[in-house]
Amino acid sequence: MAHKKIWLISGGVFFIALAVALAFALKPSVCASPDEPVAAVTTPAVNQAEQIPPEIVSEKVEARPDFPRQKLAIQQKNGRNLYFDVEVATTPEEQTYGLMFKSDLLSGTGMLFLFPQEQEASFWMKDTFIPLDMLFIRGDGTIAKIIASAKPQDINTIKSGEPVRAVLEIGGGESKRLKIKTGDIVLGIGNQAVTP
């Protein structure tokens, strides 16, 4: 009789321990659905350039290729011209490097990615520490698409959506501040000389 009680107690303890272990293992997630991010582990948005140690930023900026420069103008529909002094990336190596590792971008400056002919273009923001506006430019110079304030370090692909001859990257928010719109014309990409 004593043996039966010990087996019953041992079995009961085993099943209680198993139930507790399963309860912890099957504890519901803090997410409402698999697509929702886990709120408990997210961090507040921080300027990505501030998260990179300054010595790494300065080391990478010093190692940047020496890009050729040129003047561009954006002719707005109201007749006003906006002038930019830009670095020009024409080779695959230059275009791969782009504005990576820069910690700032002055107003009136940027980078022009110039292709030999119109083509579909895709970009991402990996290793880019500052937000950028991307202006996708057709062969005739018209701005086909504007991506405003592309997020630093984002690895999602940003596509032109149609064949373009060039892409102009300027500081994040500059398109809105300067009232640059689709349909405005970029001068200086082979369609017209720029003389400010």
C-alpha positions as CSV (number, residue, x, y, z in Angstrom):
1,M,0.0,0.0,0.0
2,A,2.9,2.4,0.8
3,H,4.4,1.7,-2.5
4,K,1.2,2.7,-4.3
5,K,1.1,6.0,-2.4
6,I,4.7,6.8,-3.3
7,W,4.0,6.0,-7.0
8,L,0.9,8.2,-6.9
9,I,2.7,11.1,-5.2
10,S,5.8,10.7,-7.6
11,G,3.5,10.5,-10.6
12,G,1.5,13.6,-9.4
13,V,4.7,15.6,-8.9
14,F,6.0,14.5,-12.3
15,F,2.8,15.7,-14.0
16,I,2.8,19.0,-12.2
17,A,6.4,19.6,-13.1
18,L,5.6,18.7,-16.7
19,A,2.6,21.0,-16.8
20,V,4.7,23.9,-15.4
21,A,7.5,23.3,-17.9
22,L,4.9,23.2,-20.8
23,A,3.3,26.4,-19.5
24,F,6.6,28.3,-19.7
25,A,7.5,26.7,-23.1
26,L,4.1,27.6,-24.6
27,K,3.9,31.0,-23.0
28,P,2.2,33.4,-25.5
29,S,4.5,35.9,-27.3
30,V,4.1,39.6,-26.6
31,C,3.2,39.9,-30.4
32,A,-0.4,40.0,-31.5
33,S,0.6,38.3,-34.8
34,P,3.8,36.8,-36.4
35,D,4.1,40.0,-38.6
36,E,4.0,42.4,-35.7
37,P,7.3,43.4,-34.2
38,V,8.1,42.5,-30.6
39,A,7.5,45.7,-28.6
40,A,9.6,44.6,-25.7
41,V,12.8,44.4,-27.7
42,T,12.5,47.4,-30.0
43,T,14.6,50.4,-29.4
44,P,13.7,54.0,-30.0
45,A,14.6,55.5,-33.3
46,V,18.1,57.1,-33.2
47,N,20.0,59.0,-35.8
48,Q,22.1,56.2,-37.4
49,A,25.1,58.4,-37.8
50,E,25.2,58.9,-34.0
51,Q,25.3,55.1,-33.5
52,I,28.5,54.7,-35.5
53,P,31.7,55.4,-33.5
54,P,33.2,58.7,-34.8
55,E,36.6,57.1,-35.5
56,I,34.9,54.5,-37.9
57,V,33.0,57.3,-39.7
58,S,36.1,59.5,-40.1
59,E,38.3,56.5,-41.2
60,K,35.7,55.5,-43.9
61,V,35.2,59.1,-45.1
62,E,39.0,59.5,-45.5
63,A,39.1,56.3,-47.5
64,R,36.3,57.5,-49.9
65,P,37.3,57.5,-53.6
66,D,38.0,60.9,-55.2
67,F,34.9,61.3,-57.4
68,P,34.8,63.8,-60.3
69,R,32.6,66.8,-59.7
70,Q,30.2,68.8,-61.9
71,K,27.5,71.4,-61.7
72,L,23.8,70.5,-62.2
73,A,20.7,72.6,-62.2
74,I,17.1,71.7,-61.6
75,Q,14.8,73.8,-63.7
76,Q,11.5,74.1,-61.9
77,K,8.1,74.6,-63.6
78,N,8.0,78.2,-62.3
79,G,11.2,78.9,-64.3
80,R,13.5,79.0,-61.3
81,N,16.8,77.1,-61.4
82,L,18.3,75.3,-58.4
83,Y,22.1,74.7,-58.6
84,F,24.0,71.8,-57.2
85,D,27.7,70.9,-57.0
86,V,27.7,67.1,-57.2
87,E,30.1,64.2,-57.2
88,V,29.6,62.0,-60.3
89,A,29.6,58.2,-60.1
90,T,29.8,56.5,-63.5
91,T,31.7,53.3,-63.0
92,P,30.2,50.2,-61.3
93,E,32.8,50.6,-58.5
94,E,32.0,54.3,-57.9
95,Q,28.2,53.6,-58.0
96,T,28.6,50.8,-55.5
97,Y,30.4,53.1,-53.1
98,G,28.2,56.1,-53.6
99,L,27.6,58.2,-50.5
100,M,28.3,55.3,-48.0
101,F,30.1,56.3,-44.8
102,K,29.5,60.1,-45.2
103,S,28.4,61.7,-41.9
104,D,26.9,64.8,-43.5
105,L,25.8,66.3,-46.8
106,L,25.7,70.1,-47.3
107,S,22.8,71.8,-48.9
108,G,23.4,72.3,-52.6
109,T,25.6,69.2,-52.9
110,G,25.0,65.5,-53.7
111,M,25.9,62.7,-55.9
112,L,24.8,61.9,-59.5
113,F,24.7,58.3,-60.6
114,L,25.0,58.5,-64.3
115,F,24.3,55.4,-66.5
116,P,25.5,54.9,-70.1
117,Q,21.9,54.6,-71.3
118,E,18.4,54.5,-69.7
119,Q,18.0,51.4,-67.5
120,E,16.0,50.2,-64.5
121,A,17.9,51.2,-61.3
122,S,17.8,49.8,-57.8
123,F,19.4,51.3,-54.6
124,W,19.6,50.6,-50.9
125,M,20.9,52.5,-47.9
126,K,23.2,49.9,-46.4
127,D,26.3,51.6,-44.9
128,T,24.7,55.0,-45.6
129,F,24.6,57.1,-42.3
130,I,22.5,60.0,-43.4
131,P,18.9,60.2,-44.9
132,L,18.8,61.0,-48.6
133,D,16.3,62.2,-51.2
134,M,16.6,60.2,-54.4
135,L,15.6,61.8,-57.7
136,F,15.2,59.3,-60.6
137,I,15.9,61.1,-63.9
138,R,14.8,60.1,-67.4
139,G,17.0,60.5,-70.5
140,D,15.3,63.8,-71.4
141,G,16.2,65.2,-67.9
142,T,12.7,65.1,-66.4
143,I,12.4,63.8,-62.8
144,A,10.3,60.6,-63.0
145,K,10.2,59.8,-59.3
146,I,11.3,61.2,-56.0
147,I,12.0,59.1,-52.9
148,A,12.1,61.5,-49.9
149,S,14.3,60.9,-46.9
150,A,15.4,57.3,-47.5
151,K,16.2,55.8,-44.2
152,P,19.9,55.3,-43.2
153,Q,21.1,51.7,-43.0
154,D,17.9,50.4,-44.6
155,I,18.5,47.3,-46.7
156,N,15.2,47.4,-48.5
157,T,15.5,47.9,-52.3
158,I,14.4,51.2,-53.7
159,K,13.5,50.8,-57.4
160,S,13.2,53.4,-60.2
161,G,10.0,51.9,-61.5
162,E,11.0,52.7,-65.1
163,P,14.2,53.1,-67.1
164,V,16.2,56.1,-66.0
165,R,19.4,57.8,-67.2
166,A,20.5,59.0,-63.8
167,V,19.8,59.2,-60.1
168,L,20.6,62.3,-58.1
169,E,21.0,61.9,-54.3
170,I,20.7,65.0,-52.2
171,G,20.2,65.5,-48.4
172,G,17.1,64.1,-46.9
173,G,14.3,66.6,-46.9
174,E,15.9,68.9,-49.5
175,S,13.3,68.1,-52.2
176,K,10.5,69.2,-49.9
177,R,12.3,72.3,-48.7
178,L,13.2,73.4,-52.2
179,K,9.9,72.3,-53.7
180,I,11.4,69.9,-56.2
181,K,8.7,68.0,-58.0
182,T,8.4,65.2,-60.5
183,G,8.4,66.7,-64.0
184,D,11.1,69.3,-63.1
185,I,14.1,69.1,-65.5
186,V,17.6,68.3,-64.4
187,L,20.2,70.1,-66.6
188,G,23.7,68.9,-66.9
189,I,23.4,65.2,-67.5
190,G,24.2,65.5,-71.2
191,N,21.0,67.3,-72.2
192,Q,22.3,70.9,-71.6
193,A,25.4,72.6,-70.1
194,V,24.9,74.4,-66.8
195,T,26.2,77.9,-66.4
196,P,25.0,79.4,-63.1
